[in-house]
Amino acid sequence: MAIELIGNVTHIDGDLATVNFGVTITVNLDSLRLVNAYKPPPRKKPLVDKPT
């Protein structure tokens, strides 16, 4: 029986992932499914140096 839980992945080590559901749990990566991909925050300035 599949159970759907929502939590944040805090650490990945090989085939194991530590997930925070309010309680930190370590589970196999085979039993996890990515729902929302990580999107980094937008930058205010470009990474290119300004010419001097």
Secondary structure, 3 states (H helix, E strand, C coil): CCCCCCCEEEEEECCEEEEECCCEEEEEHHHCCCCCCCCCCCCCCCCCCCCC
